[in-house]
Amino acid sequence: MNEEGMQNRMSTSEQPTARPWIKWVFMPLIVLLMYVLKLRERLYRYRPEPLERLYRESGPYRSASAVIHDEQGRPLYRIDYPEDRMDACPVVIWGNGSDAQPENYGDLLAHLSSWGFTIVGNYCRNTGTGKEIADTVNYVLRENDKPTSLLYGKIRTDRIGAVGQSQGATGVLNANKYLEKPLQTVVTIALPALKWCDAKDVYEIGSQSADLFFMAGTHDFIISPTASNSKAYHAVRPGQAAVMAMTKCADHLESMGNGGMHRGYLTAWLRYRLAEDGLAATAFAGKSPEIHRNKGWKHVSTQNIKDVN
């Protein structure tokens, strides 16, 4: 059979398909979209409302931090705490995003401790299963009873919450699988849509008993889009306290560093749910909650949010 006959017998799938036009059409569109989003983010002037602005500022306590190492000198936990607070205080367990470490959120953790919280983060780079978060909770409870510990007698064991970003957000939701007592509140920042989760990291909302705050950004439309956050919010059990809110123009990494545009309402929520701060509560509760009328936040929904008695 000659060469021409051989070519005629080649199946369609065997014949090379050249579509160079795809990269010349779609790649410029993708680059243009990224440029427009970044330009919009740079031009956007974020103007926080009064309560949001208040809780973005440093709190009344002096923040200090310590890193706990194992016998081989490897870091295990970072503890940020209000150095000049003498009584026991609420605890917030921090969940890192994929491959991140507590130092990637260092300024935010220090900020939260200035508002009277002890913040404890572990150095695990994969926190999605929730076991790592639960292990950190149990570490804190043990240290609270250990006379030689920095945390001895400093923890309100009835006031423990958890906050996680990205994979850490799945981790703080999954932690309840491994805990004997439930957390008081859980905040997810940039919670990944379920399609991005490994099988071991898949989370369930209907089994949650903690108060929930789903926080993300409108520019995080791939990993944590509005639709998946809304789906999680609407899966919350009836009668359970919950909030969902999307920060305008924020992307997936907004909370890293000093917390960015998430910082104010994250602090206010923790003050409201863990410290019974009546002023912070008005950002979310009452006849006209500030977060509902804040133009810097979109897709705001709340259920069963009550004032502090």
TORROLUM-907710 format. One record per residue (C-alpha): x, y, z. Coordinates in steps of 0.2 Angstrom, whole numbers, padded with zeros to 4 digits, always signed. Last residue first. Example, Ala and Ser with C-alpha at 12.3 -4.5 7.8 and 13.67 -1.06 7.14 Angstrom:
2
+0068-0005+0036+0062-0022+0039
//
This chain:
309
-0141+0199+0382-0130+0200+0367-0141+0203+0352-0147+0189+0341-0142+0181+0325-0154+0167+0320-0150+0169+0301-0139+0180+0291-0136+0183+0273-0124+0196+0264-0121+0193+0246-0110+0209+0245-0098+0218+0256-0090+0235+0254-0106+0244+0253-0110+0240+0271-0129+0241+0274-0130+0222+0279-0114+0222+0288-0119+0236+0299-0134+0227+0306-0151+0237+0305-0164+0229+0317-0152+0220+0328-0138+0208+0325-0122+0207+0314-0112+0223+0317-0122+0226+0332-0114+0211+0340-0097+0220+0341-0105+0233+0353-0112+0219+0364-0096+0210+0366-0100+0193+0372-0082+0188+0372-0083+0172+0361-0097+0175+0349-0097+0195+0348-0078+0197+0350-0075+0183+0337-0088+0191+0325-0080+0209+0327-0062+0202+0324-0068+0194+0308-0078+0209+0304-0062+0220+0304-0049+0209+0297-0058+0202+0281-0052+0218+0271-0034+0213+0273-0030+0200+0286-0013+0207+0291-0003+0195+0281-0014+0183+0273-0033+0186+0273-0034+0192+0255-0027+0176+0248-0042+0170+0238-0046+0187+0231-0055+0202+0238-0064+0214+0226-0080+0216+0237-0079+0205+0253-0092+0192+0252-0103+0188+0267-0112+0173+0275-0118+0173+0292-0125+0159+0303-0133+0155+0320-0142+0138+0320-0161+0137+0321-0163+0128+0305-0147+0118+0301-0135+0126+0289-0135+0119+0271-0141+0136+0265-0124+0144+0270-0114+0130+0262-0123+0132+0245-0121+0151+0247-0102+0149+0249-0102+0137+0234-0111+0150+0223-0101+0165+0229-0085+0157+0223-0072+0149+0233-0059+0141+0222-0063+0149+0205-0073+0165+0209-0061+0172+0222-0064+0190+0216-0080+0192+0226-0071+0188+0242-0074+0175+0256-0082+0174+0273-0094+0160+0279-0097+0163+0298-0104+0149+0308-0111+0146+0325-0105+0129+0331-0116+0113+0329-0111+0107+0312-0118+0091+0305-0128+0099+0291-0112+0108+0285-0102+0093+0279-0084+0094+0274-0074+0084+0261-0055+0084+0267-0052+0065+0266-0059+0064+0248-0048+0078+0242-0057+0095+0241-0058+0105+0225-0075+0099+0219-0082+0104+0237-0080+0122+0233-0065+0129+0244-0069+0140+0259-0061+0157+0256-0062+0161+0275-0072+0149+0286-0076+0155+0303-0081+0142+0317-0090+0146+0333-0092+0138+0350-0082+0122+0346-0090+0106+0350-0085+0094+0365-0078+0077+0362-0068+0083+0346-0063+0072+0332-0077+0074+0319-0079+0092+0325-0063+0096+0317-0071+0094+0300-0077+0112+0299-0061+0119+0305-0051+0109+0293-0062+0114+0278-0057+0132+0281-0039+0127+0284-0039+0121+0266-0044+0139+0261-0042+0150+0277-0047+0143+0294-0054+0151+0310-0058+0141+0326-0068+0145+0342-0065+0140+0360-0075+0149+0374-0080+0136+0387-0062+0131+0390-0058+0149+0394-0039+0148+0394-0026+0156+0405-0024+0143+0419-0008+0137+0412-0006+0143+0394+0013+0147+0396+0015+0129+0403+0024+0124+0418+0008+0121+0429+0000+0110+0415-0019+0111+0416-0021+0124+0402-0008+0115+0392-0019+0100+0391-0034+0110+0384-0023+0119+0372-0015+0102+0365-0033+0095+0364-0038+0110+0353-0022+0108+0342-0026+0090+0340-0044+0095+0334-0036+0106+0321-0024+0093+0315-0039+0080+0314-0049+0092+0303-0045+0083+0287-0040+0099+0278-0025+0104+0289-0011+0101+0276+0004+0111+0280+0005+0107+0298+0014+0120+0309+0000+0123+0321-0009+0139+0326-0015+0145+0343-0023+0162+0346-0026+0168+0363-0039+0181+0362-0041+0198+0371-0042+0210+0356-0023+0212+0355-0023+0193+0352-0033+0196+0336-0020+0208+0329-0006+0197+0333-0015+0183+0323-0018+0195+0309+0000+0201+0308+0007+0183+0308-0004+0176+0294+0010+0169+0284+0019+0166+0300+0006+0153+0305+0012+0142+0290+0005+0139+0273+0007+0123+0262-0012+0123+0259-0021+0136+0270-0018+0136+0289-0031+0133+0302-0030+0144+0317-0038+0139+0334-0045+0154+0343-0046+0154+0362-0056+0164+0374-0047+0172+0389-0042+0168+0407-0037+0183+0418-0022+0193+0418-0022+0202+0402-0005+0210+0399+0003+0198+0387-0013+0196+0376-0008+0180+0367-0001+0173+0350+0004+0155+0352+0013+0146+0337+0013+0128+0338+0024+0113+0333+0041+0120+0327+0055+0108+0325+0069+0108+0338+0072+0090+0339+0063+0089+0356+0048+0098+0349+0046+0116+0347+0033+0129+0354+0034+0146+0346+0029+0161+0356+0020+0177+0353+0015+0194+0362+0001+0206+0359-0001+0221+0371-0020+0223+0375-0033+0236+0371-0036+0231+0353-0028+0236+0337-0038+0244+0323-0048+0234+0311-0061+0232+0325-0065+0250+0325-0065+0252+0306-0078+0238+0305-0089+0246+0318-0088+0263+0309-0090+0257+0291-0075+0252+0281-0070+0262+0265-0061+0251+0253-0055+0262+0238-0056+0251+0222-0043+0257+0209-0031+0243+0214-0044+0229+0214-0051+0235+0198-0034+0235+0190-0031+0217+0196-0048+0211+0190-0045+0220+0173-0028+0213+0171-0034+0195+0175-0047+0197+0162-0035+0203+0149-0023+0188+0153-0038+0176+0151-0044+0185+0135-0026+0185+0128-0025+0166+0131-0042+0162+0123-0039+0169+0106-0021+0165+0101-0020+0150+0112-0036+0143+0103-0030+0148+0085-0016+0136+0086-0028+0122+0083-0018+0108+0075-0026+0091+0075-0014+0077+0071-0023+0062+0063-0025+0047+0074-0041+0052+0081-0048+0054+0064-0043+0037+0059-0029+0034+0047-0034+0023+0032-0032+0038+0020-0015+0041+0026-0010+0023+0022-0017+0024+0005-0007+0040+0001+0009+0031+0007+0007+0017-0005+0000+0000+0000
//
